[in-house]
């Protein structure tokens, strides 16, 4: 795994051992950030189910002003912290060691421009809970033009709507798919 572009371009990232965390492929990250290119500069990026932190670190590398990493698995948190340290990233981020649902239930003083979530593919309930919470709390959590992206298995489609979130696009690549949602 490597950073595709920006300040940290070409730098290698660690991934947690085992199959509990499935990192987003370099190719899929490149596709995602090609779509996000006009929005990423100065954005506040929320990386739910952050794993190794590759998505949030890529966002910072490409000019996001801030990245919030949400991850509860201890092995993934260790790798995420090591990746941030290895790249000498010391500001512009926060790591919250909590479940995505727990994070979304807390009161927030900031809104997010881009939210990326990538729960384990077999945790179907996590998608529904997180996307519904994001849609229900959209006025408190999401900026007016926010984009919410969910990575999922292409054979496990997500709903077109979750509360105030409406799917606007779906991209498929290999066994993965990215569903893009905006506020209605």
N, C-alpha and C positions, 0 to 999 in steps of 0.2 A: 504494500500500500504506500502510495506517495501523494504528496500535494501536487495538484495538477498545474496551478497557475498562481501568479501573484508573488508577494513578498517571500513566501516560503517554497516557491516552485521547486519541484524535484526532490524535496526533503522526504526522507522515508519515515513512515509511522509504524509503530508496533500495533499489533492486534492481540486481544486476549487469547490465550490458549483455549483449545477445546471448541465445541460446537454451540455453546450457550450464547455466544455473540457472533452474529453474522455481519461482517463489515460490508458496507456498500462498495461495490466494485469501482475501480478507477474509471472505467468506461461509463458507468451509470452516473457517477459524480460529475464527470466531464459534461455529459448530456444535461444534467440538472443545472449546472452552473452556466452553461451556454444559454439556457432559458432564463435564468435569474440575472444574467449580466446587466441588464438595464436597471435593476432594482437593488443590487448588492451594495454599491458604494454608500457608506454612511448608515446602512440598515442595522436594526437591532434584530439579531438572529437567535431564535430559540431552538435548541437541539434536544428534543425529547427522546428518551431511550438512546442516549449519546454514545454508549459503547466506548470505542477508542477515541472518540471526539473528532474523527476525520471530517465530518460535515461542518461542524462549527469552526474547526481550525481552517478548513478550506475557505469558509466565509470570511474569517479574519484576514487570511492571506490575500483575498481579493478585495478588501476594503470595507468590510462591515465594521461599524463603529464599536459594536459590542456583541458578544456571544454568551448565552447562558446555556450551560451543559447540565442536563438532568439525567442522572443515572443512579440506580440503587445497588447494582451488583458490585460487590467489593473487588473482584478481579478486574472488571472493566474500569472501575474508578482508579485503581492503581496504574493501569496502562494509560488512561486518559491523563492523569497527573504527570506521568513520565513523559508522554508525548508533548505536553505543554512545556515542561522543563527542558526537554531536549531541544526544542525550537527556541528556547529562551523567551517565551511569551509570558510576560509578568503583569500585564494590565489589559483592560478591555474585555475581561471575561469573568465569569463566576461559575463555580461548580457546585451544584446542589445535589447532595447525596440523599435522594428521596425518590419515591415512585412518581411517575408522571401524574397519576390521579391525585396524589397528595400535593404535588407542586401546583397543579391547576386549581385545587380547592383553596389554596392560600390567597390572602389579599395581595394585590400587586400594585406598585406605584408606577410601574412603567408598562408601556404597550410594546408589542412586537410587530415588526414589519414582515418578517418571514418566520414561519414555524415549520420545522421539519420533524416528522415522527416516523420511527422505524422500529416498532415493537417486533418481537419474534413472530415470524410468519404464522406459527401455530397458536398464537395468543389472539385469536379472533376477537374476543371480548375486549381486549386492550384497545383495539382500533375504535370500536363502537364507543367505549367509555371516553377515551381521550378526544375523539372528534366531536362527540356530543357536548362534552364539557367546553371545548373551544368554541363551538357554535353557540352554546347557551351563554357563555361569559364573554362573547365577542366584543361587546362595548367596553369591557374593563381590560381585556387582554390584548386585543388586536387593534392596530392602527387602522384608520379608515380604508386604506387600500391594501391591507395585509393579504398575504398569500400563505395558505397552509398546504403543505405537501406531505402526503403519506406514501411511503414505500411499502409495497405489499407483493405477495405472490400473484402472478398474472392470472392464475386459475382461481383465486379467491377475491372476487370483485368486491369493492366497497360500495356503499349506498351513494346515490347521487346527492342527497342532502343529509345534513346533520344539524338540526336546529336552524340557525341562520346561515350556515355554510352551504354553498352550492358548488358542486363539481363543475369546473370550467374546461378541464382538459385531462386526458389520460395519455401517458407515454408508456409503451411497452418495449422492453429490451431484455432478450433472453428470457429467464424465468421471472424476472422482476417487472413491476409496473410502478409508475409514479402517478398518483391521482392528485390533481391541483384543485384547491378549493378557495373561493373568495366569499366575502360576506354579501348576502343578498340585500 
